[in-house]
Amino acid sequence: MRSSVLRSVTALAAAAGFALAGLTLAAGSASAASGAPVFVQSDAPGGNTVVAYARGWDGSLHQTGVYPTGGKGGVLQGSAADHLASQGSLAYDARHHLLYAVNAGSDTVTVFAVHGDRLTRTQVIDAGGSFPAGVALHGDQVYVLDALGGGSVQGFERVGGQLRAIAGWHRSLGLDPAATPQFTHTPGQLAVTPDGRDLVVTTKAGGQSIDVFPLGHDGAPAAAPVVNAEPGAVPFGFVFDAHGRLLVTEVGPETVASYTVGHDGRLTALGQVPTGQAGTCWLVGAGDKVYASNAGSASLSGFRADEHGTLTALGNTATDPGTVDAAVAGDGRYLYVQTGGQGVVDEFRVHADGGLTRVGSVTVPDGMGGEGIVAL
């Protein structure tokens, strides 16, 4: 099993082949680009940025601005198309109209106020650990996943309109800080369950587990997680379906697996479906459908989840090289996927049967290897 895991992550590795932000709306594109915005993080080591796009009537993206985060992007050792090797590094808080971006190279998190497709930077705060790679939101609580130094979670609260770290909400993941390559042995994602009861973290090849931290009434994570061991699986990205079930990409067997999360934090496996692709790492939901990004095969694999959590394969769709993080527009009609090999975002129309039709693509400034995308 270890050899198959190494083959999978090797395929993933080979997949890729401060000024004020100015408005850069192209002449004549304003009328075409009138839809909800899409935000893309560059993760550029020389200076991280969030690039804003307006969505046209046909789903095409039109750049409207480039916003410096005030921090630097980071690159994990061994990474190619996926410098953060994580899902959820850019997160939108719809309740407060805020966008959170990680600055992995500066160990900070940036908060932007969102005004349509325009951003105003309001805060840059210490991440509470080394190499922040993911953000999870629930109410007034914010949780940051720090990838290096053995991996950790730091909890924050919004107080008086500002983010404040809670000293007692720091939790170590206990991974080997010296394990290499870094991009396969660091945590993949964290998110709060839809019912707000638990904080879920995937540890990829570093821990081969899905860790569940029960949350207190005040949002404090339990002192230690319930560790659900997944030997050989390399769990990475995940989403929750309409029934609160956990759907996870597993890079080792190249599958999408479904689980229920018990009240005791234990997972019950419901099944898994192979993608038949290489480097199956990221996952995004669109109603009853999910799409897995296969960095090693430059493709998206679609699945439909029924009321029992059973997944049915819908086929594969080709993308540009190095398929990584993805987002679905709020109306469910369009899917946008970062392809880190060349720093391109591919645009797709989502059909009722789950099929995808290519609309076009845009090149993100300084976006090679970048991760983090949000579609409103």
Secondary structure as UniProt FT lines:
FT   HELIX           2..13
FT   TURN            27..28
FT   TURN            30..32
FT   STRAND          37..41
FT   TURN            45..46
FT   STRAND          49..55
FT   TURN            57..58
FT   STRAND          61..68
FT   TURN            77..78
FT   STRAND          90..93
FT   TURN            94..97
FT   STRAND          98..103
FT   TURN            104..107
FT   STRAND          108..115
FT   TURN            116..117
FT   STRAND          118..126
FT   STRAND          132..138
FT   TURN            139..140
FT   STRAND          141..146
FT   TURN            149..150
FT   STRAND          152..159
FT   TURN            160..161
FT   STRAND          162..172
FT   TURN            177..178
FT   TURN            182..184
FT   STRAND          189..192
FT   TURN            194..195
FT   STRAND          198..202
FT   HELIX           204..207
FT   STRAND          209..215
FT   TURN            217..218
FT   STRAND          226..229
FT   TURN            231..233
FT   STRAND          235..240
FT   TURN            242..243
FT   STRAND          246..250
FT   TURN            251..254
FT   STRAND          255..261
FT   TURN            263..264
FT   STRAND          267..274
FT   STRAND          280..286
FT   TURN            287..288
FT   STRAND          289..294
FT   TURN            295..298
FT   STRAND          299..305
FT   TURN            307..308
FT   STRAND          311..318
FT   STRAND          323..328
FT   TURN            330..331
FT   STRAND          334..339
FT   TURN            340..343
FT   STRAND          344..350
FT   TURN            352..353
FT   STRAND          356..363
FT   TURN            365..366
FT   TURN            368..369
FT   STRAND          373..375
//
